[in-house]
Amino acid sequence: MSVLVVSVLFVASVVVTVVWSTSMSAMGGMLMPGGWTMSMAWMRMPGRTWTMTAVSFVGMWAVMMVAMMLPSLVPMLRRYREVVGNIARARLGWLTAVVGAGYFFVWILFGVAAFPLGVALAQMEMRQPALARAVPFAAGVVLVLAGAFQFSTWKAKHLACFRYESAHVGPLRGDPRSAWRHGMRLGVHCTSCCGNLILTLLVIGVMDLRVMAIVTVAITAERLAPAGERVARTIGAVCAGAGVVLLARATGLV
C-alpha cells in the first residue's frame, strides 16, 4: 500500500468525518435533564427505520475509525511489508490492504456493539428523567476509570504488543488468510489497548470533532512516541483529571 494511497484514504476519511459531524451538529440534539444534550447519533430520524439508522451509524463509524486510527496503523503495515516482502512481493500491495481490512473489521465490530447499547441507554434516559440527570456524573466516572486504565498492566501489555508488534508474532505467510488474521490480531490488540479512550469519545460526544482530534492525537502519541509508556500514563492522568472536574461540576462543587 503506497504512501499516496494511504494519504488519499486518510484525507478522504477526514473530510467525510468532518462533513458528517458538521451536518449532525447542525441538527442540534435533545436537551436533557441535567443540562446536557443527547447526540442525534442515538436517535432515529423521521422517515428512517432503525435498520437504516444502524447502517448509517456503522458506516460513519468505520470512516471515523479510518481517520482516527490510520496514522498509528501505518508503521504496523510497514513492518508487515518488510516481513512478507521477500516471499510475496508480487502481491504485497493487495496483502497489505487485506491486513488493513482485517484491522478495521475489528473496529467495525466495536461500532456494531456500541450502537444498540447507546440506543438502549438513550431510550432509558428519555423515559427516566432521574437517570438522565445522572449522566454528567456517570460521564465523569467513565473518564476517571478510563484514566486509571492507562496505568494498568493490561494497558501496558497490549500497548507493547502494538508498539513492538514484530516481536510478538510468529512467522507470517504471504497469503490472504494469514494477512486477514494478522490484521484482526492487530485490531484486537488495538481495541484492548485504547478501547478506553474510544469509550470517552462515545461518552463525551461521538460527533464532537474536538474530542475526536484529542483522542486521535493521544492514541497516535502513545503508539509512536519514543517514550510511549510514559505518554500513556500522562494521558491517563489528564483523562482522570478531566473526569474529576466533570464529577465536581455534576455534584455542584464548582
NORZI-V796823 format. One record per helix or strand. SS is the DSSP state (2 for helix, 1 for strand). FROM is the first residue (numbers start at 1). LEN is the number of residues. Records with the same first field share a line. If there is no record, write none. Layout:
SS = FROM-LEN, FROM-LEN
This chain:
2 = 3-24, 40-3, 50-35, 89-39, 129-5, 135-15, 153-11, 165-3, 176-29, 209-16, 228-23
1 = 30-3, 36-3
